[in-house]
Amino acid sequence: MEHWRGSGQSAAEYAARRGYSSASLLRWAKVAEATSTASPREGPRFVRLEVTPAYSAGLIVEVGRARIVVERGFDAAQLRAVVEALSTERA
């Protein structure tokens, strides 16, 4: 809250540059203000959390005991053939 208040930016500007909503910022500002007279143990505690993009396989297909990780740009025909081959019961 201190950084936002000291920035001179509106809640919308400040939040947008950091990837969250101004509604969230204003809600937490209100909570912080309401509990500012509370002892540190009673009031909310804020920590900086940075979210980094995680690798996403997109899709994981499990057929029986087989697990297939499907990445972007996969060949749909090849995936169908693999799933069909794994799905076929052996005589």
Secondary structure, DSSP 8 states (H G I E B T S, - for coil): -HHHHHHT--HHHHHHHHTS-HHHHHHHHHHHHHTTTS-TTTS---------------EEEEETTEEEEE-TT--HHHHHHHHHHHHS---
